Each structure stands twice: as C-alpha cells, then as structure tokens.
Amino acid sequence: MIQLKGYEVILASKSPRRAELLKGLDIDFKVEVREVDESYPSDIEIEKVAEYIAGLKAAAFEDLSSKQLVIFSDTVVVVNNKVLGKPKSREEAFEMIQLLSNNVHHVYSAVYIKTEDKEVSFTDVAEVHFNSISLEEMEYYVDHKKPFDKAGAYGIQEWIGMAFIKKINGSYFTVMGLPTEKLYSTLKEII
C-alpha cells in the first residue's frame, strides 16, 4: 500500500474509467479538471503525442500548494501511422472503427505527475489486435454505445472490446486509459 505522506491527490481527468482505475489502487483523490487546448504540433513523433497533451494539461496547474499532487493522463490510438483521438461525430466514430477492424493498432497512454516542486512523466504502449467487425456490428456499437468520449472510438472494457479484441501485447489498463502498474511504481519512487 502506497503512502502518499499527507498529499492531497488530484486526478485531472473527466474520465470515469481513469477515476475507477485510480480508486482501484486504493488512492484517495478528488477530481479537478481545467480546460486546455489539446492541439499538438503536426511534426511531433506519434509516440510522444499523448505525453505532450498530458503536459499541456499539467501546465494549467501552476498554482499548486506544497501538499498537492496532481495526476494527468492522456490516451491516443494509433493505426496505420494515424493518430485517432476522440471522435467528433457519428461518422468519424464509424470511420475509426472501420480502421480498427481486422487490424493491429497501438494505444499510447501517458501520465504526468506534478507536485509543487516535482514533475515526472512517462508513456506506456500496448499493441491491440482486432478481429473483423461487420458494418452492422459497427453501426450497432456506435449507435448504442456512443463512444464519443474515447480515443479511437472504443473502450476495451465495453462490448466491442469483449467481442472483437483477439490479443493484447501490453497492459489492459494502458488500453483502458491509465497504466496503473507504471503509475503505482512511479508514485512510490517520487514520494
């Protein structure tokens, strides 16, 4: 059990999945989100996009007290060298699922930890293999599960993940949006 030495832990994420995962680590926290522009430079290496965006979120928290520790995270899905963020429409979600069908993609989940005097960040990657998804199944998923708050338009813990993910190389929790093992070990190192 990690001892956070009197820190008030803040999760800077609206994601209910990240909150669920952090809670599963038996860490007490509150949620506080500050809106930021999540744009990233077009020439940035694909492997660094999620960590760059997590860093943008961290930059919005410049007023930390000495006993606050904030956890930021971002996740991107990369297929065929294309970064898939959160879909902005039904059509975009459908296009993303089509790209994932019968294909292999990578999920990059980054974490940025910030206190008044320390900043640490890392990215974890998982490789995900999808079986073929029919057009009817894609329509069902997009229309019934409304995956508009998820990178790549899917949640591994939802119907589409249960029904079509053939294999994962890496952490299930990284695909879900928070690399819990790396987060836990990093917190132990810096506190």
N, C-alpha and C positions, 0 to 999 in steps of 0.2 A: 504494500500500500504506500503510495507516494505521499510524502508530507510536504505541503507547499508553504510551510513556515509563515503562516499568517497572511499570505497573499489573498487579495480579493481577485478571483479569476473571472475574466470576462470572455465570453465567446462572441466574437464579432461576426456573426453569421445568422441569416434568417432561415437557414436550412434546418427543418425539423430532424432530418437524418443525422446531421452533424451533432445536434443537441443530444439526440438519443445515444450516439456513439460516445460522446464525452461523458454523459451520465453513466454509461456502462463501464467507464474506467473509474467510477466512484470518486469523481472530482466534482466538488460543489462549484457552481458557477452561476453567473447571471448573463443574460443576453443583452448586448447593446450593439446596434448597427448604425454606422454613419454612411450615408450615400456617397459614392465616389464614381467617377467616370472610369469604367473598366476597359477603356481602349488601350491597345498596346501597339508598339511600333511594328510596321509590316515586315521589317528586316530582322526581327528577333528570332532566335532559334526556337523551333517548336517546343523543344523540351523545357524551355525557360518561360513560356507564356503564363502558366498557372502561378509560378512563383513571382513573376513580375506583377501580376494582378493582385496577389496576396500582399505584396509590398505596397501597392497603391492604397489598399485598404488600411494597412498599418500606418501609412503616412498621415492619415486622417485623425490619428490618435496621438497628438503631440502634447496633450495635457495630462499625462498620467501622474498619479501620486506615487510615492515610494513603495506602496504596498499593493499596487495593482499589476496584474499580469494579464495580458490580452492575447488570445489565440485567434489568428486569422487563417482562413483557408480558401483555396480556390481549386476547381477541378476543370480540366478540359479533356475532351475526347479527340483523338487524332486518328483519322482514317485516310489512307492514300495521301499522306502529307498535307491533309487539310484539317485545320482546327475547327471543331464543332463546339460552339458554346451552347447557350440556351436558345431554343427555337423561339422566334418571334411570332409565328403564325402556324396554323394547322398545316399549311403547305410545306413550310420549312421543316416542321417536325417529321412529316411524311418523307421528305427528301432525305433527311438524316437517317431514318430507319432503313430506307432503301439502300443507302451506302453501307450500313452495318450488316445487312442481310447477307449470309453466306460469305462472310469476310472476317478478317482479323483486324482489330484496331488496338490502340494503346490509350490508356487512361492515365493522365498525369494529375496527381493530387498534391498540391503544395501546402505547406504550413509555414506560417510566420509567427514567431512568438516574440512579444515585446513587453519589456518592463521599463521603468524609468531610466535604467542605465544599461540594459542589455537588449540586443536584437539578434535572433537566430532564425534562420530559415532553411528549409530543405524541400525537396520534391521526391515523391515516390512514384514509381510507374508499375502498371500491371498490363499484361497483354491479354486481350479477351477475344475468344473465338465464338462467333455466332453461327448457328445453323441457318438454313434458308427460311425466310419468312414470306408467306404468300401476301399478295396485295390485300386480300380480305382480312388477314390477320393484322397487317399493318394498320388498316383503317379502323379495325376494332380497337387496337391498342391506343391509337392517337385520339379517337373519339370518346372512348370510355375511361381512359386513364389520364388524359390531359397532361402529358409530360412536358409542360412548358417551363417548368422551374428546374429542369435537369439538363446538365451538359450532355450533348449528344442525343437528347430527346428520349433518354431511357433511364430507368432505375433498376439496378441489378436485383434489388430486393422485391421488385414488382413482377407481375405476370409475365412480361416479356423476358425478363432475366431468368425466371424459373423455367419458362417454356423453351427458350432458344439458345441460352448460353451453354455451349458444349464444353468449354475448357477455359480456365484462367491460369495464367502464369503470373504469380504475384499475389498480393493481398486482396481478398474480397472487400475489406474495409476501405482500401485505397480506391477501388472502383465505386464504392458507396459514397465516397467523398471526404473521408478523413483517415489517413494512415495511422491507425491507433497505436500500433506497436512502436513505430518510429516516434510518434508524439510522446508516448509514455517514457521511452528511454531518453529522449532529448530533455524532457522536463526534469528527469532525475539528474541529468548531467549539469543543467544550468542552475538549479535551485540549491 
